[in-house]
Amino acid sequence: MSLHRVACPTAQGSRAAARWFRRSSDAVGSGLGQSRSASHPRGAPGPETRTFGGGGFARRTRRGLGTVAPSATAEVDTDALIASYLDEKQLKQVRTFAATLLERNKHMNLTGALTVDEVLTRHVADSLALIPAIESALGLESGSDDRKITLLDVGSGAGFPGMALAIARPRWEITLLDTLQKRTTFLAQAANECGVSNVKTLWSRAEDAGSVGSEHREAYDLVTARAVAELRVLSELCVPMVKVGGAFLAAKNSIVSTREELDSAASAVNVLGGEPFRAEEVRSVGPDGNLRTAVISRKATPTPEKYPRRAGMPNKRPL
């Protein structure tokens, strides 16, 4: 079976790019039947990884350290990506969740997506693209590791990436945290509607959940956040809830666009007990037409008791 790839034009925004992907779906055809090896052939150039910290950064590729110019466009076969993680039952669960999300979106501001296919393109594929980075950060064998992990999705909002990850990896125990009770209520109802049993919801501020004495402090193998805040703020909100030996992962846009943010957050993550950030490209296209990035820090030491600071302070006065 031949591989069809879709390139996202850099000049378009995320909504326009999503529409462009949908128009291209006819060319993709039966991509949902393709294997993971087809979506990323052996020997093909892999995503780029860079390590940040100490006021500078190193750009690391599979060919070693060096300078790599960002591409004008990135190519991702979203149908093949989804098919590589979801079987027929799981795809049905994802579509049920997407339909439930769109129905609730009539009364709540949850997503700008208008169709089930757009939810899959804009949110589900984007979420599933984080799986290799998550498994690498936790030392898991891709798709075949039976170990249960605990994952907290901070600022889950419409349920991404947490809900998509829960469906794709049913052994993972996933908690969806949000500050709005109506969103956590929706997510609990939607999980039940989809038959997803490995999801819990948590109505709380991250500062409260991660405070000393909370059952959620240093309780999770991995804490993730997608499109919530800048990295200095996210570090203080998320790292206190990561177990020592676990990892914090933030989903960001391209490595180039987040370079300054990564450098400015290096001190914060160190203070909180995290190792220097590592930035890894994932197979998802951002609004600038470049591959998105998973920013990862492993937890090396316990977080000092004074962090996180009281609610609102991380945003007002970032570390």
C-alpha positions in Angstrom: 0.0 0.0 0.0 1.4 3.4 -0.9 1.8 6.1 1.6 0.1 9.4 1.2 1.4 12.3 3.2 -0.2 15.6 3.9 1.8 18.9 4.1 0.4 21.8 6.1 1.1 25.2 4.5 3.0 27.5 6.9 1.0 30.6 6.0 -2.2 29.2 7.4 -3.4 29.3 11.0 -4.5 26.3 13.0 -8.1 26.4 12.0 -7.4 27.0 8.3 -4.8 24.2 8.5 -7.4 21.8 9.9 -9.8 22.6 7.1 -6.9 22.0 4.6 -6.2 18.6 6.2 -9.9 17.7 5.8 -9.9 18.7 2.2 -6.9 16.5 1.7 -8.5 13.5 3.3 -9.9 12.3 0.0 -6.3 12.0 -1.2 -5.3 10.1 1.9 -8.1 7.6 1.1 -7.8 4.4 3.2 -5.0 5.7 5.4 -6.7 4.3 8.5 -5.8 0.8 7.4 -2.0 1.6 7.3 0.4 0.2 9.8 2.7 2.2 12.1 5.7 1.2 10.0 4.0 2.6 6.9 3.4 5.9 8.7 7.1 6.2 9.6 9.2 3.9 7.3 12.4 2.4 8.7 15.3 4.6 7.8 13.2 7.7 7.3 14.5 10.9 9.1 13.2 10.9 12.6 12.0 13.7 14.9 14.6 16.1 16.3 15.5 16.2 20.0 17.3 19.1 21.8 18.4 19.5 25.4 18.0 22.9 27.2 19.4 24.2 30.4 22.2 26.3 31.9 21.3 29.3 29.8 21.8 27.7 26.5 20.7 24.8 24.3 22.0 22.0 22.3 20.3 20.7 19.2 20.5 17.0 18.9 19.5 14.9 15.9 19.9 11.3 15.0 23.1 12.3 13.3 24.5 14.0 16.4 24.8 17.6 17.5 24.6 20.2 14.7 22.6 22.9 13.1 19.4 22.0 11.4 17.3 24.6 9.6 13.5 24.4 10.3 11.5 23.2 7.4 9.0 25.4 5.6 6.3 22.7 5.9 6.0 19.5 7.9 4.3 16.4 6.6 2.1 14.2 8.8 -0.3 11.4 7.7 -2.9 11.9 10.4 -5.1 8.9 9.4 -2.1 6.6 9.6 -1.0 8.2 12.9 -4.5 7.5 14.4 -4.6 4.0 13.0 -1.2 3.2 14.5 -2.6 3.7 18.0 -6.3 2.8 17.8 -8.0 -0.4 16.9 -11.6 -0.5 15.6 -13.1 -0.5 19.1 -10.9 2.4 20.2 -11.6 4.4 17.1 -15.3 4.0 17.8 -14.8 5.2 21.4 -12.9 8.2 20.1 -15.7 9.1 17.6 -18.3 8.7 20.4 -16.3 11.1 22.6 -15.9 13.5 19.7 -19.7 13.5 19.0 -20.4 13.9 22.8 -17.9 16.8 22.9 -19.5 18.6 19.9 -23.0 18.2 21.4 -21.9 19.7 24.7 -20.0 22.4 22.8 -23.4 23.9 21.9 -23.7 25.0 25.5 -20.1 25.3 26.6 -17.0 26.7 25.1 -14.9 23.6 24.7 -13.5 23.5 21.2 -13.5 25.4 17.9 -13.9 22.1 16.0 -17.2 21.7 14.1 -17.2 18.1 13.0 -16.1 14.7 14.4 -13.4 14.5 11.7 -12.1 17.9 12.7 -11.9 16.8 16.4 -9.9 13.8 15.2 -7.5 15.9 13.1 -7.1 18.9 15.5 -7.1 17.2 18.8 -7.0 13.4 18.8 -4.1 13.0 16.4 -2.2 15.9 18.2 -2.7 14.0 21.5 -1.7 10.6 20.2 1.5 12.1 18.7 2.7 12.6 22.3 2.8 8.8 23.1 6.3 8.1 21.8 7.7 11.0 23.9 5.7 9.8 27.0 6.9 6.2 26.7 10.4 7.3 26.1 10.4 9.6 29.1 9.1 6.7 31.4 11.3 4.0 29.9 8.3 2.1 28.5 8.5 -0.2 25.5 6.2 1.2 22.8 2.8 -0.4 22.8 3.9 -3.6 24.5 4.7 -2.6 28.1 2.2 -4.0 30.6 3.2 -1.7 33.4 0.5 0.5 34.7 1.4 4.2 34.9 -0.4 7.1 36.6 -0.8 10.2 34.5 -2.3 13.6 35.4 -3.5 15.9 32.7 -3.5 19.5 34.0 -5.9 22.0 32.6 -7.6 19.2 30.6 -10.4 21.4 29.3 -12.1 19.5 26.5 -10.2 16.3 27.5 -7.1 16.5 25.5 -4.6 15.0 25.6 -5.9 13.0 28.6 -9.0 11.3 27.1 -7.3 10.3 23.8 -4.4 8.8 25.8 -6.8 6.9 28.0 -8.5 5.3 25.0 -5.2 4.5 23.3 -3.5 3.1 26.4 -6.2 1.5 28.6 -3.6 0.2 31.1 -2.7 3.8 32.0 -4.6 5.3 34.9 -5.4 8.9 33.9 -6.7 11.8 35.9 -8.1 14.9 34.2 -7.7 18.1 36.3 -9.6 21.3 35.5 -10.5 24.3 37.6 -14.1 24.4 36.2 -16.5 21.9 37.8 -18.8 21.9 34.7 -15.9 20.7 32.6 -14.9 17.9 35.0 -18.5 16.9 35.2 -18.7 16.7 31.4 -15.5 14.7 31.1 -16.7 12.2 33.7 -20.0 11.8 31.9 -18.3 11.5 28.5 -15.9 8.9 29.7 -18.9 6.8 30.9 -20.6 7.4 27.6 -17.6 6.1 25.7 -17.0 3.1 28.0 -13.6 4.4 29.2 -13.0 3.1 32.7 -9.4 4.2 33.3 -10.3 7.9 33.7 -10.9 10.0 36.8 -11.6 13.6 37.0 -10.3 16.2 39.6 -12.0 19.5 40.1 -9.2 21.7 41.6 -6.6 24.3 41.0 -3.2 22.8 40.3 -1.7 24.9 43.1 -4.0 23.2 45.6 -3.6 19.7 44.2 0.2 20.0 44.4 0.4 21.5 47.8 2.0 19.9 50.9 -0.5 17.5 52.5 -2.4 16.8 49.3 -2.8 13.2 48.1 -1.8 14.4 44.6 1.6 15.8 45.6 4.4 13.7 44.0 1.8 11.0 43.2 2.0 10.7 39.4 4.4 9.0 37.0 3.8 11.7 34.5 2.1 15.1 34.5 1.2 16.6 31.2 -0.2 19.9 30.1 -1.3 21.1 26.6 -1.8 24.8 25.7 -2.3 26.0 29.2 0.4 28.5 30.1 4.0 29.4 29.5 6.7 27.0 30.7 7.8 28.8 33.9 4.2 28.8 35.1 3.5 25.2 34.0 6.6 24.0 35.8 5.4 25.3 39.1 1.9 24.0 38.5 2.9 20.5 37.4 6.3 19.4 38.7 5.2 19.2 42.4 2.7 16.5 41.4 5.3 14.3 39.7 6.9 11.4 41.5 10.7 11.5 41.9 11.8 9.4 38.9 8.7 10.4 36.9 8.4 13.1 34.3 6.7 16.4 33.4 5.7 16.8 29.8 4.4 20.0 28.2 3.0 20.0 24.6 4.3 23.1 22.8 4.6 24.4 19.2 7.8 24.2 17.2 11.2 23.9 18.9 12.3 27.2 17.2 9.2 29.1 18.5 9.7 27.8 22.1 13.4 28.3 22.3 13.3 31.5 24.4 10.6 30.1 26.6 12.7 26.9 27.3 15.7 28.9 28.2 13.8 31.2 30.6 12.3 28.2 32.3 15.6 26.3 32.9 16.1 27.8 36.3 12.5 27.2 37.4 12.4 23.5 36.7 15.8 23.1 38.4 14.5 24.8 41.6 11.4 22.5 41.5 13.5 19.3 41.4 13.4 18.7 37.6 16.3 17.8 35.3 17.1 20.2 32.3 14.4 20.2 29.7 14.6 18.0 26.7 12.6 19.1 23.6 11.5 16.4 21.2 9.6 16.9 18.0 6.4 14.9 17.6 4.4 13.9 14.5 1.9 16.8 14.7 1.9 20.0 12.7 1.6 23.3 14.5 0.0 26.6 13.2 3.4 27.7 11.9 3.6 24.6 9.6 6.4 23.0 11.7 6.3 19.9 13.9 5.0 20.5 17.4 7.3 19.7 20.4 7.1 17.7 23.6 9.1 19.4 26.3 10.2 16.9 28.9 11.8 17.1 32.4 12.4 14.1 34.5 11.9 14.6 38.3 15.3 14.2 40.0 14.7 15.4 43.6 11.6 16.2 45.7 10.0 19.6 45.2 10.8 22.1 48.1 7.8 22.4 50.4 7.3 26.1 49.6 6.2 25.2 46.0 3.8 25.5 44.5 3.0 29.0 45.9 -0.6 30.0 46.7 -3.2 30.0 44.0 -2.5 32.7 41.4 1.1 33.5 42.3 2.7 31.3 39.7 0.9 33.3 37.0 1.5 36.7 38.6 5.2 36.1 39.5 6.7 33.3 37.4 9.8 31.7 38.8 
